[in-house]
Amino acid sequence: MTIKIPPVLRPAVGGERQITAGGSTVGEVLDGLYSQHPSVQAQLQAEDGSLHRFVNLYLNDEDLRTLEWLDTPVSDSGTLTILPAMAGGAR
């Protein structure tokens, strides 16, 4: 499965825009990403192992919150997009 990496996380994955990881669920795919690039895990997960609430995940452009979240089944041809929420800005 292809994982699209947002610009803010690219330094943690050697500048890559996309990473390939295997697994049968979104959670397993993320575990594959973490095993390849351990520093990403601290940026996405809280100490209790849950994803930070500002992390948005999309499987083939569909919000995982409307599916089975990390238990959502995936296929090798799918695309997982990680989008950390952004806040702030100039007034």
C-alpha positions in Angstrom: 0.0 0.0 0.0 1.2 3.5 -0.7 1.3 6.0 2.1 1.3 9.7 1.1 3.6 11.7 3.4 2.7 15.4 4.0 5.5 18.0 3.9 5.7 18.4 7.7 6.6 14.7 8.1 9.0 14.3 5.2 12.1 15.1 7.2 11.3 12.1 9.4 11.2 9.8 6.3 14.3 11.0 4.5 12.3 13.5 2.4 10.2 10.9 0.7 6.7 11.9 -0.6 5.4 8.4 -0.6 6.3 5.2 1.4 5.2 1.7 0.7 4.2 -0.5 3.6 2.2 -3.8 3.9 -0.6 -4.9 6.1 -4.2 -6.0 6.0 -5.5 -3.0 8.1 -4.7 0.6 8.4 -3.2 0.0 11.8 -0.8 -2.7 10.4 0.2 -0.4 7.5 1.0 2.3 10.1 3.0 -0.2 12.1 5.0 -0.9 8.9 5.6 2.8 8.4 6.8 3.0 12.0 9.2 0.1 11.6 10.8 1.7 8.6 10.9 5.2 10.0 10.6 5.1 13.9 10.7 8.9 14.4 7.4 9.3 12.6 5.6 7.3 15.3 6.3 9.9 18.0 4.9 12.6 15.7 1.7 10.7 15.0 1.0 8.8 18.3 0.4 9.7 21.9 2.2 7.9 24.7 -0.7 5.6 25.1 -0.4 4.4 21.5 -3.5 6.2 20.2 -3.1 8.6 17.3 -2.9 12.3 18.2 -6.4 13.8 17.6 -4.9 16.3 15.1 -3.9 13.4 12.7 -6.4 12.9 9.9 -6.2 9.7 7.9 -7.8 9.0 4.5 -8.0 5.7 2.6 -8.4 6.3 -1.1 -9.7 9.8 -0.3 -12.3 8.6 2.3 -12.1 9.8 5.9 -11.2 6.8 8.1 -13.4 8.2 10.9 -16.4 7.3 8.7 -15.0 3.7 8.3 -13.5 1.4 10.8 -10.6 3.8 11.8 -7.4 1.8 12.3 -9.2 -1.5 11.8 -10.3 -0.6 8.3 -9.2 -3.3 5.8 -6.8 -2.3 3.1 -5.6 -3.6 -0.2 -2.1 -3.5 -1.7 -3.3 -1.1 -4.4 -4.8 1.4 -1.9 -3.5 4.8 -0.9 -3.4 6.0 2.7 -3.0 9.8 3.1 -1.8 11.3 6.4 -2.9 14.9 7.0 -2.0 16.5 10.3 -4.5 19.3 11.0 -3.0 22.8 10.7 -4.1 25.7 12.9 -3.2 29.3 13.4 -2.1 31.9 10.9 -1.7 35.6 10.5 -4.4 38.1 11.4 
